[in-house]
Amino acid sequence: MPPQEAEYGGVAPTARKHEPDAHGQAALLLAESILHALVERGVMTTSEAALAVRVAAEVKRDVAAAIGESKRRMEASLALLAAIEASFETDRRG
């Protein structure tokens, strides 16, 4: 396995024309991990975690409108939040 693939767990990163924001990716992963940890430890329910994500989506819509963010960027953010919410809905059912 080439050294670069070994460094990334067997998957070599590929160059992209427009890479996502590293700070945003890290923040989103951290926030989602914290929510899942709180649920796993019984601090909050999966329904409460899903609600927190829905509230974040509402705030995102409001902020996007206030700052004139592009519809494309807003929809991309909302899609990420919807996927996180869906993960809690799946946990709740399953």
C-alpha positions, -999 to 999 in steps of 0.1 A, spaced: 0 0 0 15 34 -9 24 55 21 -3 81 15 -30 54 15 -16 39 47 -18 73 64 -55 76 55 -66 41 66 -62 25 31 -80 52 12 -60 77 -7 -74 113 -7 -82 127 -41 -78 162 -52 -110 182 -57 -115 215 -75 -135 229 -46 -127 213 -13 -151 217 17 -140 240 45 -118 220 69 -129 240 99 -166 235 91 -161 198 85 -143 194 119 -169 214 137 -198 195 122 -182 161 130 -175 173 166 -210 185 171 -226 153 158 -202 132 179 -211 152 210 -248 147 203 -244 110 198 -223 107 230 -250 126 250 -276 102 237 -254 71 244 -249 83 280 -286 89 286 -282 127 290 -307 133 262 -330 112 241 -327 106 204 -359 127 200 -342 156 218 -311 152 197 -332 152 165 -350 183 178 -317 201 184 -307 194 148 -341 206 135 -337 238 155 -302 242 140 -318 239 105 -343 266 113 -315 289 125 -296 281 94 -325 292 72 -329 324 91 -292 332 90 -289 324 53 -318 347 45 -304 375 67 -270 374 51 -281 367 16 -264 334 13 -269 315 -20 -297 290 -22 -272 263 -32 -250 268 -2 -280 269 22 -295 237 7 -261 220 10 -260 229 47 -296 218 52 -289 185 35 -261 178 60 -283 187 89 -311 165 75 -287 135 73 -277 140 109 -313 143 120 -321 111 101 -293 93 119 -311 100 152 -344 90 138 -328 57 127 -313 52 162 -347 59 178 -365 32 157 -338 7 158 
